């Protein structure tokens, strides 16, 4: 019995669109064999690789980072618990940083985010003369290092 999966079967099993699977294959993140009719066939271990890609992206890894991590895994066999533990071991800090960033964003959701628009009549982060612009473009009070809190209102 053939254990390989068509791209449609892999898509249904992983919840990832066939276009994304083709993209992952083009980027070398997953691999398929071709039938004589040039149809893609994926080995069953690819299911776990796709799950890893999806999870890693949700953690915040770029596809380049995902590719580097996947390059450390065996291609034709199912990676074991130790393989996954080794790859995901550094993610805890990254997840904690992301949670802290989201908490800061949630706390400041209705206030000024340091964009320099000067349009709010009551700005929690007073920014006269658009001083935040000197720190660079974008929402400066939120894009700096995660360990810093937004400045308090100056009087």
Secondary structure as GFF3:
##gff-version 3
##sequence-region A 1 155
A	DSSP	alpha_helix	7	14	.	.	.	ID=ss1
A	DSSP	alpha_helix	18	26	.	.	.	ID=ss2
A	DSSP	beta_strand	33	34	.	.	.	ID=ss3
A	DSSP	beta_strand	40	41	.	.	.	ID=ss4
A	DSSP	alpha_helix	46	59	.	.	.	ID=ss5
A	DSSP	alpha_helix	63	70	.	.	.	ID=ss6
A	DSSP	alpha_helix	81	88	.	.	.	ID=ss7
A	DSSP	alpha_helix	91	107	.	.	.	ID=ss8
A	DSSP	three_ten_helix	128	135	.	.	.	ID=ss9
A	DSSP	alpha_helix	140	143	.	.	.	ID=ss10
###
